Amino acid sequence: MDIQWLFLILAIVVLVFGVGVVVANRRKMGSGQRTELPPRPAPSAPSTTTEEPEGDTLVEEPPVVEPEPEPEPVKPLSLRDRLSKARASFSGAFGSILGRGAITDETWDDLEEALLRADVGLGVADGLLEPLKERVKAKEITEPSDLLAALQADMIARLADADREVHFDESLEPGQPNVWLFVGVNGVGKTTTIGKVARQQTEAGRTLLLAAGDTFRAAAAEQLGTWAERSNTEFVRGTEGGDPSSVIFDGIERAASKQIDLVLADTAGRLHTKTNLMEELKKVRRVAEKGAGTVTETLLVIDATTGQNGLAQARQFSEATNVTGVVLTKLDGSAKGGIVFAVETELGIPVKLVGVGEQVNDLIPFDPDEFVNALFDTGTDG
Ligand SMILES: Nc1nc2c(ncn2[C@@H]2O[C@H](COP(=O)(O)OP(=O)(O)OP(=O)(O)O)[C@@H](O)[C@H]2O)c(=O)[nH]1
């Protein structure tokens, strides 16, 4: 064989062997890489893509998002929760009465004290307890628990039969707005109450205008303006120290021209001039009735924390103007919820709405059953 041919055959053998070794090494390396891959992120990792070699392509996995834990539902406070201070006036007395096991002289002292502390007034306290004493004397009631149940029922009965509707006259023509006047001394929560009513009435589908007839304090008008913005209602205000009646008159005229359903009118609780407040309120009412509107409610706003003082105010206001209902505010912070009984029994004015907090939904229709039951429900207070 020619030496050249020998070299050529040798070179081919070496080449074939070399390629075989390289391919075998590559295979080996390929399988080694796979085992050295970093571990896959756990499903809960926030990363949204996972790279995993599969041949030469990168596979995108859908993001693994763990569901957010359900937020604990916020339980709205019940009337019972809001009345914790008022209930405290009763719970101590009820505890001692039930603890004694029999109806004694102390039972009557405890009950009278609890009722007076809650500010129902002496007349109402006597009116509630005297008939019960007769029933105990006649052995119709013998157990302390039955006595408390009878008192609870009598308190509910005393508040029954009142017309608690806030009146809106649907029969008035467009251009003849209903007018609700809000009266009461400063700081009782008039402006806040108007804001809450505005929101509720707007949600009920009525169109509204708020008239800032309290011209004593510029801040009061500004506060009302903010409520008007929040509930997207029309708003009329006057100059500071201006005539409250004219602001309300202008408001009613504007509402009439725009065919607005309802005007909520804030009034002064104090005046710049020496004019008597009550005379001013009479004038407000006269002027409000002069134009296109009809006053269908005059709501007296009373701060429940003032107890019997509130009663004195109610008497004065009702003598000056035809008060058709009471709004009792701040019942949530008051131990003197008994004022409800004093106002209704002594003045015959129904409590129509109660304020139980500062938020827009914290104004609710007054429900005697719910109210009295909340006062007596001392079960879990300890
Ligand atoms: N806790 C509680 N606070 C209330 C309630 N109603 C009103 N308030 C608060 O009482 C304060 C006085 O309320 P306003 O609405 O400004 O009282 P006002 O009668 O208009 O007083 P002036 O603006 O001074 O005429 C504010 O801080 C209100 O948030 C209620 O039902 N519960």
The ligand as a MOL file (V3000), in Angstrom:
LIG
                    3D

  0  0  0     0  0            999 V3000
M  V30 BEGIN CTAB
M  V30 COUNTS 32 34 0 0 0
M  V30 BEGIN ATOM
M  V30 1 N -71.7110 61.6250 68.7050 0
M  V30 2 C -72.5200 62.3910 67.9770 0
M  V30 3 N -72.1150 63.6190 67.5920 0
M  V30 4 C -72.9560 64.3770 66.8550 0
M  V30 5 C -74.2410 63.9420 66.4830 0
M  V30 6 N -74.8440 64.9340 65.7740 0
M  V30 7 C -73.9470 65.9520 65.7030 0
M  V30 8 N -72.8160 65.6340 66.3490 0
M  V30 9 C -71.6140 66.4660 66.5400 0
M  V30 10 O -71.9510 67.6270 67.3050 0
M  V30 11 C -71.1310 68.7130 66.9460 0
M  V30 12 C -71.9860 69.9570 66.6770 0
M  V30 13 O -72.7340 69.7140 65.5200 0
M  V30 14 P -73.1740 70.8960 64.5400 0
M  V30 15 O -73.9560 70.2600 63.4640 0
M  V30 16 O -72.0600 71.7790 64.1630 0
M  V30 17 O -74.1460 71.7110 65.4900 0
M  V30 18 P -75.0260 73.0020 65.1730 0
M  V30 19 O -76.2410 72.9000 65.9920 0
M  V30 20 O -75.2220 73.2070 63.7310 0
M  V30 21 O -74.1080 74.1140 65.7560 0
M  V30 22 P -73.7130 75.4890 65.1060 0
M  V30 23 O -73.0710 75.1540 63.8060 0
M  V30 24 O -72.7700 76.0890 66.1060 0
M  V30 25 O -74.9960 76.2140 64.9790 0
M  V30 26 C -70.3090 68.2420 65.7610 0
M  V30 27 O -69.0370 67.8510 66.2120 0
M  V30 28 C -71.0780 67.0330 65.2530 0
M  V30 29 O -70.2560 66.1010 64.5820 0
M  V30 30 C -74.6600 62.6170 66.9320 0
M  V30 31 O -75.7680 62.1310 66.6980 0
M  V30 32 N -73.7600 61.9010 67.6680 0
M  V30 END ATOM
M  V30 BEGIN BOND
M  V30 1 1 1 2
M  V30 2 2 2 3
M  V30 3 1 2 32
M  V30 4 1 3 4
M  V30 5 2 4 5
M  V30 6 1 4 8
M  V30 7 1 5 6
M  V30 8 1 5 30
M  V30 9 2 6 7
M  V30 10 1 7 8
M  V30 11 1 8 9
M  V30 12 1 9 10
M  V30 13 1 9 28
M  V30 14 1 10 11
M  V30 15 1 11 12
M  V30 16 1 11 26
M  V30 17 1 12 13
M  V30 18 1 13 14
M  V30 19 2 14 15
M  V30 20 1 14 16
M  V30 21 1 14 17
M  V30 22 1 17 18
M  V30 23 2 18 19
M  V30 24 1 18 20
M  V30 25 1 18 21
M  V30 26 1 21 22
M  V30 27 2 22 23
M  V30 28 1 22 24
M  V30 29 1 22 25
M  V30 30 1 26 27
M  V30 31 1 26 28
M  V30 32 1 28 29
M  V30 33 2 30 31
M  V30 34 1 30 32
M  V30 END BOND
M  V30 END CTAB
M  END
